[in-house]
Amino acid sequence: MPGLVNAHTHAAMTLLRGVADDLRLDVWLMGYMMPTEHEFVNPAFCKLGTTLACAEMIRSGITMFADMYYFEADVAEAAAKVGMRGVLGQSVLKFPTPDADSFDESLAYTRKYIETWKGHALVVPAIAPHAPYTCTDEILQACADLAIEYDVPLLIHLAETRLEVEDSRTEFGMPVVPRVKKLNVLDAKTLAAHCVHVDSGEIRTLFNHHTGVAHCPTSNLKLASGIAPVKEMLDRELNVGIGTDGPASNNDLDMFEEVRLAAILAKGATLDPVVLPAKQALTMATRLGAQAMYQGHLTGSLEVGKRADVIVVDRNTLHNTPSFERDFDAVYSQVVYAAKSTDVRHVMVNGAWLMRDRDLLTIDEQATMSEARVIAKKIDQFLIAREGNVLNKLIAIGGVAQTESFEIQVKARLEDVTTIDPLLKDRRVEIVKHSHYRQYDLYFMFVDEAQGRVRYREDDTLDQDGGVESVRTRITYTSPTKEREFDDAVLLSRSEFIAAADRPQRFYREYFRPNSEREIEKDRNRWHILYKGVLFYVNVDTINVPKIDGLFLEIKSQTWSKRDAEYKATLISEILVDILGLTPEKRVRKEYLEFALA
Ligand SMILES: [Zn+2]
């Protein structure tokens, strides 16, 4: 039969197979895949990972695959060396990637890669803007321009999750398919992976632009993205191929499993057992896949004039026995519902044998496996070290300023808000600013206190009528080290690594996996004051959750040296004792912290 076509994968990610599973897409991708890739992915990694993937794919009867990854020139080299056919897309993203610090750099790399590989007998170079949510408008448009200029395929992840579509509506006022259409992405020879959350209008748009689709049922189910409307896309005569997706989200590259799942999932999803019969499923995995990858003129079926991409499947195995002749289509049922990848005996690509009698002829399988184990050990050590350090985990997901500051602070209880009037009216005090906000804090805490703690904070600035004026979210890491305690319970603390919290609270919870959480909601009046030329923050808090009677006063100032800290400690004592007539007690501070953090 014709070789199977894997319409979407990330071959080199075999080396990350099983590194982090059973997580939500954002935690999996941003929390684990990207930081690990950043550390390990280089040309050698891509060559080895691709070779390992090719070995597995050949054994599963795959003769052509569509790939999206980094250092794609090395992926191409590995695939060509093995003798597999591929449409191999160089990834482009809006963040720095393992192979490029900027989008310009990555575009320059892609241009060179395409020029080097265009016209090769097996490798079709392509450009792969990762997804609409990881690319700016400018990047998507530039990628489309480049694909059109060189007449090469453009590979992209499209409408994979509902969240992606909702975010696109919020940010761009339209779902993802109209957005990429507007940016000319569909004018290229585009192959869109997933297309799980597309409506009938968008399916029509994809058809009108001859966009190929890669259906990835295992990945969509494993990451709980949903079920693509495959029946409707096929009814609309879209070229829908089947893809395994990367081995980090599947976790294998077994096309027999994938075809079987595609056929039965479509039935389950539509409650209709005649939907997507075996023959049609196998067409998706061969001819339609090749067409979706714009290689239908070369491969995907056994026809005169096409390349010899052929596999031989053994039907004389226990699970394929017996066979029936009455229904001509029974052979398709046998291949799709009963056969396994281990039944593949011989594989030929472009007229050359890659596997004979289950012997891989172009890959040293044992050597490849042992090299993969060596890298896996290093990745394991890297993640073990990182998982044991909350700060490193925070830094790994980016955005955090790696500078630390110290602050000098004191806390006291207030009976009444007028208690601070003497301070605000003191002629040595200049009030720079007053603000009023509602503050939600969610603390993530760990059994090992040496890990410090992570705080997710949302500040809702309130206007005079108590309406929300603006919202700001931040994530803060506080180390547990208490630097020095002065008299009067004035505390110098090593503070905080702060980053904008650009992901939902849930992301951080699932990523940090705290042992416990604590929620605090307070109403805060804050004055920025200058006392003897030094800037202090004076906070008066009413704590609503958990409900605590009374008011809490906090006075603090940033500090950068021990000497400075000592001076500011003296000033804070003056404010507290001389001006406000309060007696700070250790107990008070502790009490606050216990309420807050116990
Ligand atoms: Zn993918």
Boltz pocket constraint, residues with backbone or C-beta under 6 A from the ligand:
constraints:
  - pocket:
      binder: B
      contacts: [[A, 8], [A, 9], [A, 10], [A, 157], [A, 193], [A, 245], [A, 246]]
      max_distance: 6.0
